[in-house]
Amino acid sequence: MAATEPVSREARPRTAANELAGLDALETRQGTRTPLRRVLLAKALPPLTAVVLVLTAWQVLALAEVTDDHMLPPPAAVWDSLADLWFKGTLFDVLWTSVWRGLSGFLLALAIGTPLGLLVARVRFVRAAVGPVLSGLQSLPSVAWVPPAVLWLGLDNSMMYAVILLGATPSIANGLVSGIDQVPPLFLRAGRSLGATGLRGARYVVMPAALPGYLAGLKQGWAFSWRSLMAAEIIASSPDLGLGLGQLLESGRETSDMARIFLAIILILLVGIAVELLVFAPAERRMLRRRGLRA
């Protein structure tokens, strides 16, 4: 049996250095910048293609006269309704009224739901007492809060914010509780051994480790905020509340203006997509990148 040749001392460190260099090359992100054309093709082309297909199918159905124009207006009629709001100078006011209410209510729900979720997750008695209530409130339709909120607070913005809070706070709190439940106990013991207890432990150990579940709760909380606001604006219409997207939708129903109804639905959808793309998607990418889960 032939004897194997011993590895020289000079070859050993060179081999180890090559292996380390290879691992570093795998772990480090390449510094080359992606061309703008490729970014546009990868990010913008798929949604634009989907929009074009939907508009084409919509136009084909309108031209085929599968139903009356009063029931299914063509895209041009919706565009005319949009242009009418634009030339009247009310389009931005309608959008801003609803967006400001939704974001303000969501931030209030965030300020309440975050400490509530920490308290429920870390204190057993509070969890046993409040946990089932939060789960029940999360499954309750937000529209159910509109009638009592109107009777309690009247037809003003405080009623809108109350409906948003009752709809979004349970989702944010439950998302944080779920994230904390998935934190490995080793992280908590390591934090305590380094002196991170109490509020310091919650800030430097618990919250960063529970960030995936917390972010999922925030996304769901925003969805509930937006839905709750639209339900409140549709049901509780009043001149004192101003004209938001929900009131725009309801006014289209009252006047049997199907083009305005479609326009309101499209604007509501676009606001939800914009918040997802501009707020939550970048936050999720950053979190995954910091955890080494995405290049």
Secondary structure, DSSP 4 states (H G I P E B T S, - for coil): -PPPPPPPTTHHHHHHHHHHHHHHHHHSPP-PPPPHHHHHHHHTHHHHHHHHHHHHHHHHHHHHTSS-TTTS--HHHHHHHHHHHHHHT-HHHHHHHHHHHHHHHHHHHHHHHHHHHHHHHH-HHHHHHHHHHHHHHHHS-GGGGHHHHHHHH-SSHHHHHHHHHHHHHHHHHHHHHHHHHTS-HHHHHHHHHTT--HHHHIIIIIHHHTHHHHHHHHHHHHHHHHHHHHHHHHHS--GGG---HHHHHHHHHHTT-HHHHHHHHHHHHHHHHHHIIIIIHHHHHHHHHHTTS--
